[in-house]
Amino acid sequence: MERIGKIKNILALIKYKSQKGEFIILPHAIDRQMQRNISAPDIVKVLTTGWHESKKDEYKEEYHVWNYAIRGKTIDNRELRIAVSFDENDMLIVTVIHLKE
């Protein structure tokens, strides 16, 4: 399968989908949420107010998709990085990472 190009204007798409609640939190991200005490509203806040950390984007060969890194602050001001991907139909929350300062 060929490598798929990155989505242009990814941050605008992520913000739009987040504001509409049009995303799926994958099981791995749910596990990380529980381990790191990160709520769904924290995820939405980071995705709607954060910035695209493009140097941290990764192409996942096994899934033929890009994971996009969004970085921002939670409701209680903790710094997170969230990996977001897309399949044919949905925006997927792949993982959430608490960044210690």
Helices and strands as residue ranges (DSSP letters): H 10-20, E 24-25, H 27-36, H 40-49, E 51-52, G 54-56, E 58-60, E 65-73, E 79-86, E 91-99
